[in-house]
Amino acid sequence: MESSHEAPPGGRALSRKVQRLGSSSLIITLPREWARSHGLRAGSLVTVVEDGDRLVVVPGANDRALSASFSLRHINLCRHLGRALFCAYLSGVDRVSFYSNRPVRQDLLERLSEAARAVDEEHIGVSLSSPYEVELLIEDPVGDVTSSLANYGRSLAMAISRLSEHVVNNNMGEAELESMYRDLRAQAFRLLRIGSKGFHMGLSQDHLSRLLMAGIGLMVLANDAYYVLAKDVLSLVGSMSESERERLRFLLQVLEVSLVTTSAGVDPPSVKKEEDAYYKLKMVLDIEDQLSDVVRASGPAFSYVLAKVLDLARIVKNFEETLLCYAIFKKYSENEQGTEEAFQLRER
């Protein structure tokens, strides 16, 4: 139902007279045929979504599946299939389809299957609904936000306890650490999805706003990490050699350029700019692979500050990943191509 006289694509415009109820309320009636077709009667609940100058009425939103569709003709999207799926999962989407005007390549199907296993192996099913379309159905994990958060906290505490035991007994291998990390990450993803499913408003600006809010939260963390780093640099820069100061200056410049590029890709959303920012930052994070060698060849002041730089870079990396997901979803999800389609919901 639209407040405009212009019908949305595939729909028809229905005029309604605004009437007064009591001294201050205004009401309109729902078309009888439309209400019947959606099983609505007196006392039924609907969701009314405000979208600029429109009001969108969603009947029985809790019983409907949220869907997103992507065309594989976009080269940028094909490079980021996993991120598109990850964003859809966290946004509470139930069905994701990737379609093409030619048979879907086997390598794209395998990449989507691998991405589904990485995000949530138990709850995402991948199948070819036709030679031209890959369909992913996402089942909702059982639980609520509070209990899931409590379980996640307990799991994280157990992981820290296990690390504490290793400090004394030296009895934890890399395989065990990787397994614990994967389990914790999967719990975090499920927790975020459970939280998102409380809205049931379709692929609207609400979902994109949540991604931006996540980015804002990460930037708050980055600000705190920068403050700690800056205080340490002020105290320790005099203890560094000239070459160490030059290396530190270069790393900080890379961080600066990466953040500037990221910010430039937010509005209008640019996948290319977010990609550029992400790969610039990798230049800093790649140091972790040679960290032990760098520390052995450097003084204690530089080694300590370098660790703080990497802490900040990791947070910025998560920020850039979040905005890259935002740009991909904003540009390529067909449910976001225009205001009229922003609240399109499709049943399973």
N, C-alpha and C positions, 0 to 999 in steps of 0.2 A: 504494500500500500504506500503510495507516494503522496507528498504534500503538493507536488507539482502537477499541472494538467498534462504534462508530457509523459507518455508511457515509456517505461524502460524497455530495452530490447527484449522481444518475446513476450511482452505483457500488454495490458490495456489500461488506459486511464479511467478511473472511476471517481466521479465527483461525489463529495459528501458535504452536507451542511453542518457547520459547527453550531452546536447547541449549548445552552447554559445548564449547568447542574448545580443547584444551590446558589449561594451568593457569589462564589468566586471561581468555580471550576467550569471548564469547557470540555465537551465530549463530542465524539463523532461515533457513528455506528459502523459496524463491519458488514460488508456485503453478505447476504444470506448464503448464496451459493458457495462463496469462498470459505465461509465459516464451516459449512457442512462438509465440504470436501476435505477439510483439515481436522474434522472431528471436534470442533469447538462448540461449546455451549456455555450457558451462564455459569460462572464460577471457574471456567478454564483459565489457565495462566498463559500469557504470551510475553515475549520479550520485545520491548520497544527500544530501538537503537537510534540515538540521535546522531546524524551525520550531516553537519553543516545545516543547510536549509531543508533537509529531508528528514522524515521519520520513517524508519523501516520496521514493520511489524513482522516478527518471526514467530510462527505458531509452533508450539510444542518443541521449542529449541532443544530441550534436554534429550529428546528422542531422535534427533536428526544427526546425521553425520556431517562433519565439516570436511570439505574437499578442496584440493588445490590441483591445478593442471599446469603443466609446463610443456612447451614445444621444444623439441630437440634440434630445431633449426638454428637455435642460438649457440654459436660456438663457445661464447663465454660460459653459458650454462653447462655445456657438456664437460667443461673443465672442472666444474664445481658441483657435480651431481650429489656428492656426499654432503656438502654444506646445505644444499637445498633441502635434502631429506632431513638433516639434523634440525634445521630451522623449523620445518613442518612438524617434526616430532615434538619439539619444545613448545610450539605454539598451540598444541592440542588438536592438530589436524588428524582426521581418521582415515582419510583416503587420499593418496597422492598418485597422480598419473603423469607419465612422461610419454608423449606421443610424437610420431614422425610421419612424414608423407612417403616414406620408404620403409622397408622392413628394418626393425630395430637391430642394430649390430650386436653381435654376441659380446664384444668387449664392454659395451655400455651396460648390458644386462649383468655381466659379471661384476662390474664396478658398483652398480646399485645393490647387488646382493651382498657384496663385501661391506659396503657402507651400512646396510641394514644390520649386519651382524655386529659391526663395531658400535652402533648406537644402542641397540636393544635386540639381542639375538632371539630372545624368547617371544617377543610381542610384535614383530614386524614380519609379515609375509610378502614375498615378492613373486610375481607371476606375470606371464605374458597373457594379457586379456585378448590380444589379437596380434598378428605379426607386426602391427604398427604401433602398439601401445604396451608399455610396462605399467602394471598396477601394483601399488604397495598398500596393503591394508594393515592398519596399526591398531592392535588391541590395547585397551587401557589396563595398566597394572592395577591390582586391587590395593586399596588403601586410601588414606586421607593425608592431608598435608602435615598435620601435627604428629601423627604416629610415624609417618615416613621420615619426617625430620628427626624424630627421636631415635629411630633405628639407624639413621645415617650418622648421627652424633656418636652413638654407641660403637658403630663399626669403625669410625675414625679413631675413637679413643683406644679401641683394641689394636688398631694398626700402630699407634704411637707406643702402646705398651709393648708390642712385639719388637719394635725398633729399640726400645729401652733395654729389653732383654738381650738383644743382639750386641749392644755396646759392652755388656759384661761377658757374654758367652761366645760371641762371634759365631753364631749358629744360624744365620739367615742368608740365603743365597739370592741372587738376582731374580731367579725364576719365581720365587715366593713373593718378592717385592712387586714384580710385574703383575702377578696374579691379584695381589691385594689392591693394587692401583686400579686395575681394570674393574674389579668388583665395586670399589668406592665410586669410580666414575659412572658406572652404570646406575648405581643407587642415586647419584646426584641427578642424572638425566631423568630418571623416573620421577624423582621428587619435583623437578621443574615441570614435567608434563602434567602431573597430578594437580599442581597449582594452576596451570593454564586452563585445565578443563573446567574450572569453576565458572568460566565466563560464558561459553557457548554463544558467542556473538558472530561467528563466521570469520572469514579472513578479512577483517576490517582494519581500520587504522589502529584499533585497540591492540592488535597483535604486533604491529610494527612499533607502536609506542612502547610496548614492553621490551622490545629489543633495544630501543634507544635508552630506556631507563636502565637496562642492564649495562649498557655502555657508559652511562653517567656514573653508575655505581663503581665500575672499574676505574674510571678516571679519578674518582675520589680516592681510591686506594693508590693510584699512581701518584696523586698529589702528595699523599703522606710518605710514599716511598721516596719521592724526589726530595722532600724536606729532610729526611734522614740522610740521604745520600749527600745533599748539599752541605749539611753540617759536618759530615765526615770529611768531605773534600776541603772545606775551609780549614779544618784542623790538621789535615795530613798532607796537603799538597806540598808543603815545604820540605817534607821528608822524601819526596819522589825525585828521581833523576829527570833530566830534561827530556830524554826519550820516553820515559813513562808518562810525563805530563802531556807530551804530544800524542801518545797513544790514547790516553784518557780523553783528550780534547776531541780526537777523531770519533771515538765511540759516542760521545755526547752529541756531536754534530749529526751523526747518523740517526740517533734517537730523535733529535729535533726535526730533521727533514722527514722522517717517517711520520711523526705526529702531524706536521703541517700537511703532508699529502693525504693522510687519513681524514683530517678535518675538511679538506677541499672536496672529498668525495662523498660527503654526507648529503648535501643539497645543491644541485640535484644529485641523486644517488649515482655513483660511478663505480662499476665493478673494476674497471681498469685502474683507477686511482687507488682503490683499496688494495688491489693486487700489488701495485707498485710499492705501497707503504709496507705491506706485509713482507715482501721479499727484501726490501731495504733493511728491515729489522732483523731478518734472518742473518745478515752479516754480523750483527752483534751476538746473537744467540749461538751461532756456529762456534764461537769461542769455547763454549762448554765442552765440545769434543776434545779440545786440546788444553783444557783448564789445568790439569796437573802439570803439563809441561810449562805453561805460562807462569804458574805460581813458582815453580822451581827456578825459573830464570828471572824472577822479579823480586823486588824488595817487599817486605811485609806490608808497608803502607799501600802500595799499588795493589797488591793481592787482595787486601781487605776491601778497598774501594771498588775493585773490579767485581767482587761478589755482590756488592750493593747495586752496581750498575746492572748486573744480570737479573737481580731481583726486580728492578724497575722494568727492564726489558720484557720479562715474562708477563707482567701485568699489562704492559702496552700491547704485547702480542695478543692477549685475550681480548683486549679492547678492539684491536683491529680485526680479529676474527669475527667479533660480534657485528661490527659495522659492515664487514664483507657479507655476512649472512643477510643483514638488512638490505644491502644494495641488491643482492641476488633476488631476494624475495620481492622487493619493491619493483624491480624492473621486469622480472620474467614470470612471476606468478600471474596467470591469466585472470584470476579472481581479483587482482589488484589493477588490471588495465582499465582504468576509468572508474569514476565514482559510482556509476550505475551498477557495476558488477561487483563492487566491493563486498556486498553482503550476500552473494549468491551461495546458497546452500543446496547440496544435493544429497538425497537419501542413498543409502547403500543399494 
